[in-house]
């Protein structure tokens, strides 16, 4: 208590002194995020998945920057609903933050419609962008998207595409975008984990797999998988030979990418949001985070609250149109 | 290979590696023993501690934790009928009756030794067969997984004592429970009553805690303070006569091999391994009537199998980068933090990692057995704690365990409802085991059944054109039908002699 008092007095004194000298000292002090207690990162997944590793790696680099402990709380259940309920109920003081993916937005449009909406939260920072790609086993006769589309035309849609999540999931929407653009139909086979998808492709149980780069990377390096195309604006830095959908003549909305971002309860001051975003992006520059991110095959993003909120709006609009077109929601 | 193996063992020249091994084993025992905390959570919790630690040291710690946690689940299963993990449920079937008979020490010793031997044998198999067997496991498509789940269900259908009808009822309850939640293929909510907390289905750990542990608490309350078990003193290594262990030799060996093979198949983990091996052991046993009432063979088969599945699950992880269980999936995350990407190139790029895993599994066996036996003396005394105190402790563990599984109140509610359900069912003589098994296998069966039909354009031939699927379906049919046919023959024989 006395120590805390002393500390705040000391900060006050330093601030006053700096102010007296007329430097930008106080402004600098305010610019950094200084949470008043331990920060909770609430996740919608169990320990160990991609989101969990991201959050824990980020938390480790963030702790020394903000001089507070970060507690990673795994709140799986309800397809993200348990986590969103927890974040929505928290005080907007920056001590409770959630980590989100595109699943949050598709969920709020489908099963969680009416329960949660993007307007219930503040979208603080975007950290990772992770485009999805289509791939086949090395033994496959398919070599690019054109082959895939030709095969689908020939077989009347009898091409199996294995991806994460049921119809209406992020990756499934990616497939329907291609269907629209190419004027073909595919057969969606839902899986519950990416390694399962890769195993099914390697074992020949589905024709084509969908995933982000990270989990599939070493299979490319080991020459067991072949890339058909990436749904993104640019090619992947790690696999420069794989063309984008657009390059192969299939125009799709390239903003449809997997993301990992940070959000918080509604009503958080924009200034605080900006400070949190800055601290997160600073932590992401650390060596250990960079090593992890490059191995995971993700791209860094520097979107703060303003850009991320716009991004979320656009993403939701795209998802809504796609889900309506697929007949999954009423328009 | 020998040179690489030597490389693996050479890691143990570093005292830090020994420290990691012992630390991992101790933490693993503890986490495994607490219902609600399982090996996957334990590994995830240890990940932050591995930052900045040498990859070899951290992987040894994580592997030791995984193996010990898979064993730790047996401790509470035997002593208080609260399996710490789903894989220890079969251990509770015989372990707890043994405790009630005052033979807790014997049950614990058998479970520890079987676990240790299980890991030892399966690690040997892992070293020899990791790569070819993992490649073979890729042949498992949706049709094969469906067949495998069916084998598991029909093997266990014959497990329930007494009325087969009641066993069927229990299995029906479990299958019905498995249908709750979002449909995996098209994402439609089923039987959720609009409650989003049920979207991901009934969570397994709270159901397990409620059915087994909380219902046991209700029985303890009903029995009152009078009933007290006196556990026989545990004499460490000598508590189980050598010849008794020698008699279990075949059971342990067979269960280890079975556990390893099932562990290699991605998606079929320690729990399925222990269920199947328990059922197989009962079939081959000379004293099947003892199963469920305190059979050492039952304890040995379940524990040997669920620990061998640890080594089994490592095979596809190390050889292909495809996790064979929930815990190995978490371990991929742990390795990635270290800058190591498990995948088909691991053996060529960083052979020190897989070979250190092999070595640490082997070196870990005596360490685990030693800690386990030393601890058994202490843990067995749990049975001597007065009933009311035990009831209070178990109830506390149930609530904390359920809460910590998702850090929300929802699993606590599920656990409480299942506790009451478990109490009522036991009063009616309905066995609980088929419920849990049907929940685990029901989801696997349904998902893969539908996936098979979807990927085969709705044609049924996928179930009879693959030889592997046909083989599994035939085994499933025989496992289901043979006991019935045998019973009919016996009846006919009796009728003929009469």
Interface residues (C-beta under 8 A of the other chain):
Chain A: X46 X47 X48 X49 X50 X52 X53 X56 X57 X60 X73 X74 X75 X76 X77 X78 X79 X81 X82 X86 X110 X111 X112 X115 X158 X160 X162 X165 X166 X167 X168 X169 X187 X188 X189 X190 X191 X192 X193 X195 X196 X198 X199 X200 X202 X203 X204 X205 X206 X217 X218 X219 X221 X222 X224 X288 X291 X292 X295 X296
Chain B: X40 X41 X43 X44 X45 X47 X48 X51 X137 X138 X139 X140 X141 X142 X182 X183 X184 X185 X186 X187 X189 X196 X197 X198 X199 X200 X203 X266 X267 X320 X321 X322 X323 X326 X329 X330 X331 X332 X333 X334 X336 X337 X339 X341 X342 X343 X344 X345 X346 X406 X407 X408 X410 X411 X447 X451 X454 X455 X457
